[in-house]
């Protein structure tokens, strides 16, 4: 079974959290997620987070701190999410890969559809369980 290490960033602004929608033709396509991506061999988690935020959103990471670590087993692969709260970034996030972006309130996070691996992030940010 494939094992995938993923760096995830939680960006916030004015009490809202940035989420992006996965492309339909990808694993868990069409669902909302927190931005990030696979850690390349030999790459640190923070370097991967910096690269992914730049490639996906066009922002430059300034500061981040670990938030949580999640291991989730899907039938076809196991993902290990290294989730970081982004404390500072430069630039205005935009969907450089054509993905829709949304600044969601904590209440909205509870109504959006996320991959199962992302649900603990929503719980950590809101203190409640999201929609399934």
N, C-alpha and C positions, 0 to 999 in steps of 0.2 A: 504494500500500500504506500502511495506517495505521502511524504511528510513535507509540509511547506511552512517555512518561517516567514512571518509577515510583520512589517513595521506599520503601525497605525497611528495617525495623529488626530487628536481631538482639538479642533480649533474653535474658539468661542469669541463672541463679540456681542456686547450689549445683552447678555443673558441668553443668547441663542447659540446653537451649535451647528457647525457646517457639516452637512451630509451630501453625498453624491449618489446618483443612481447608476447601478451597474448596467453595462451594455447587455442587451437581450441575449446575445450569442455567447455569453461567458457563464462560468459556473455561478449559480445563484443569480442569473441575469434578471434584470428588471427590479431587483430589490434595492433598497437604500443601504448605504454603508458609510462608515467614517473613512476618510481618504487614507491611502497608503498602498503598500504593495510588497511583493516578494523581496526578501533580503538575498542579495547575490552572494555566491561563495566568496569568502574572504572579506566581506563588507561588514562593518559594525552596524548595529541597530540604528544608531543616530545618523550614520552616513546614509543608510538606506532611507530613513525617514526624510532627511534633507533632500536626497535625490528624488524620491517619489513626490514630495510636495512641490518641488520645482517642475518636474515633468508633467504632473497631473493638473496642478493649479497655478503654476507660474509665480509662486511665492518663495521667498527666501527665509528659511528657518533661522530664527535668532536664539531662541531658548525653549527647552522642553524638559519635562520631568516625568519619570515613569508613573503610570497610573495603575495599570494592571496587566497581568499575563493570563491569557486564556488558551487552553488546549481544547479543541473541539474535533470530534471524529464524525466526518461525513462518510457515507458508504464508499465513496471512491477515493477519499484522501483524508488525512489528518492535518489540520492547520493549527499552528501555534502563533497566536497574535500577541505581539509585544506592543502594548497600547501606551502612548505617551500623551500627556496633556501639553499642548503647545502653549507656551507662556508668551511668546513673541514671534512675530513674523513681519517681513517687509513685503509690500505689494498688495494687490487686490486679487483675491482668488477668482479664477475663471476656469471653465471646463475646457482645458487644452486638448482633451481627447474626445470632445464632443459630448461629454456627460453632463446632464443637468445638475445644477447645484441648488441647495436650499439651506437657508439659515433657519433652523427649526427651534421653536421654543421647547422647553422641557415637556410641556403637555403634548405638543405635536410629535415629539420623539416617541411617545407612547402609542401613537396611532399609525405611524409609518411601519411598513413591512421591511424587516431586516433579515439577513441570513441568521440562522441560529447562533453562529459563532459571535455575532455582534450584540446579541441580547444582553450579555453581562455588562457591556459598556453602557447601554441605555439604562440598565438598573443602577449602575454606579453613579451616573449623572443625574438620575431622577429619583432614586430611592424606590422605584416601582417597576413592575414587570411590563414589558412592551407587548403590543399585539403580536400574535404569531402568524 
